[in-house]
């Protein structure tokens, strides 16, 4: 995984150089992950312009996109793939989609997320990233875009670039042959950047008397969140390959193209 020193894109990283089985690695310059792109400015940021992005895939909700619309570089195509649409329809926007709203009021946060509730809600959201129709459609779109004949450099993102985006990276890296330890290490590696990006929000929350454990539970990622999604895959499908084939509807030949294209 290559961290890119860009100033206009939150939590921007290249999946390239991630170690895979057999001494192989992920090919660099083709798949990127990030947080929201409302501050992207390729003209003022050579590191972003140099990526040559052809496709940007946005996992965010309608409300998130409306509040902070992506800035798309010239020559890139924006693809919307709302991973939480079904979850929102059933229960309202989960914590992963309303971080700033939740941390604005410590009393409300304690009521809804204190005493381990935050961790339970996030685990439930991660399970829905595997099982809900909208999430399966979103991740099918991601893999379809990555395996298209005319695919170029692609960037996928959500708001913080940690949950919906983290699961996308997990699916890709697992299919490419990364082991469990590598996948988890990549998943957790975004914590410093995410916490730095949300530091003013966390500080404001705790200054008002908010529980720092709640803030860390919803701003960062922990192994238990990823484990909830992986357990859902194991329970519903038995393996990542069957989840992709049966749950996402991505055929084996497309997975083969993904491996051929992205494994160096």
N, C-alpha and C positions, 0 to 999 in steps of 0.2 A: 504494500500500500504506500502510495506516494502522496504526502501532504504538499499542497501547492500554495506558495506564499502569495496568494491573491488578497487584495484588500476589499474588493467589492462583492465578493460572494462568501456567504457564511459557510464555514465547515466544508470547504471544497477539497475533495480528495480524488485521486486516481486509483482505481482498483489494481492498476498495473504493478507488477513485481511481487504481488502476493504469492507466497510459495504454495506449490501444488504437489501432488504425489509424483513420484518418479523423478524428482529433481527439476520439474518444470515450474514455470511461473505464469502468471497472467500477463498477457501482452499489454504494454503500456500505451496510453494515448487513445484508447478506444472507449472505455467505460469510466464515467465519473459519477460521484455522488456529492450531494451538497444540501445545505439548507435553502430557504426561500431566496429567490433571485430578484427581489424588488430593488436591490441596490446594485445589481450587475451593471457595469459600465465598461464594456470592452474597449471603448475609445480611450479611457483613462487608466486602463489596467492591462498592460501588455501580456501578463500571464494568462488572463482569461481569453484575450483575443487569439493568442497562440494555440489554444486548444482546438480551434477549427470545428466547433460544435455544429453538428448537422441536425440533431434532434434533442429536444428538451422534454422530458416526461415528468409531469407534475401530478403527484399523488394527493394533493390537498383537496379540501372540501370547497364547495361554492363560496362559503363565507370567507374562508382563508384567502382564496384567490381574489375575491372582491376587495378585501381589506389591503392586501399586499400583492398586486398583480406582478407577474414575472416581467422582467425586462429581457427580451429575447434578442440575441445578437443577429445582425444581418446574415442571411443565408441559413439560419436555423429554423426548424419547424417545431411548434409547440404542440404537444400531445397531452390532453387532459385524461387522467386515469384515476378518478376519485376512489381511493381504497376504502374509505369509511362511510360511503353513502348509505349502505344498508344499516350499519351500526347507528348512524345518526337517526335514520328513520324509525328505528326500533326503540332507542333509549335516549336520544338527544346526543349532542356532541360530546364525545369522550374527552378525558383530560388531555390526551395527546393532541387534540385539535384546538384547545383553548387555554394554553399555558398562561398567557398574560392575563386573561380574565380571572382565572382561578387565583393567581398570586396577588391580585389587586386587593383582596379582602381576607385577612388572616382568620377572621371569625368564620366566614363561609368555608374557607379552606379546611379549618379544623373540623367543622361539622361534617363535611362531605368526604374528607380525605384523611383525617386523623386516625390514630389507632390501627394502622396497617391497611386502611381502606384504599389508600393510593396504590399500594403495591398490588392489592387484589384487583382493582379496576384496570390497572395496566396489564396485568396478566390476562384478564378477560379480553381486553382489546387485542392483545397479541394472538389469542386463540381465534378471534374473529378475522384477523388478517390471513388466517389459513382457511377458515371455513365459510365466510360470508360470500355471497354471490358477487358483490361489488369488488371485494378484495381479489377474488379469483380472477375476475375480469381484468382488474388493474395489472396484476402480475403476469397474466397471459399477454396483455398488451406489451408489457416490458420485454418479455422474451421474444415476442413476435417482431418487435422493432429491432432488437439486437440481432436477429437472424435473417432479416430481410436482405435480398440480393444487393440492394443499393445502400445498405446501412453504412453510416459514417460514425464519427465520434458522437456518443450519446451521453447525456447527463440526466440522471434521475434525482428527484428531490421531493421533500415535503416541507414542513415549516422549520423545524430545528435540524432536520437531517439525521434523525437518530432512530425513530421507531418504524414508521412505514418504509423509510429509506434503509434502515438497518436490516429489516426483513428481506428487502429486495437484494441487498448485497449478500445476505446469507444464502438465499436461493441460488444466486449466480455462482458464488464461490463453491458451494457444495456440489453443484452440477459439474463444475470444472475440475473437481477432485481435491479441494482443500480439506484437510482433516478437521476434526471437531475443535481442537485446540486453536488452530489458525482462524477458524470461523469466529470463535468466541473472542479471540484477541482482537480481530478486526472490528467486531461489533462493539466492544468496550472501548476501543481506541479513540472514539469520538468524544468521550467524556470531557477531556480538558477544553477542547474547542467549544463545545456546547455550553459548558459552565462559564467560560469566559464571555461568550456572546450574551448570556443571560445574567451576568453578574450584577448589573444595576437592578434588575428585577428581583433577584434573590436578596440583595442587600436591602432594598426597599421593603420587601416582605418581612424580613427578620427584624428590621428597625421598628416596624409596627407591632412587633410581638409575635410574628408568625413562627411556627415550628420549623427550624431548618431541616429537620428530617423529611417533612412534607415537601419542601422545596427541592431537596435533592432527589426525592423519589420521583418527582414528575419532570424535573429538568434533565437528570442524567439517565443512564441505562444501567441495568444490573443483570447478572447472569440469569436470575430467576425469570425475567421477562422473556428472554430468548428461549429459555427452557420450556416455558409455557407453549410457545409456538411450535417448537420441535416436538413436544409431547403430543400436540394436536395432530401434527403430521403423522406421527407414529400410530396414534390411535385410529385416525380416519383412513389412512392410506398404507401404512406400513413402512414406507420409505420415501425419500425426497423424489426419487425418480417416478414413483407411482403418483405422488401428489402432483407433479408437473404433468404427467401424461393423462391422468384421469381427472384430477381436480382442476387443473388449469386448461386441459385440452390441448397441450402442446405436444405434437407427435415426436417420436424418437428421432426422426431424420432432422428435425429442427434443432434438437439438443445436440445432435452430431455436428451440425453446422456451427452451433454456438461454440463447441469445443474446438473445432478446427480454426475458427476465426480468432478466439481469445486466448488459446493456450500457446505460449511461446516455447 
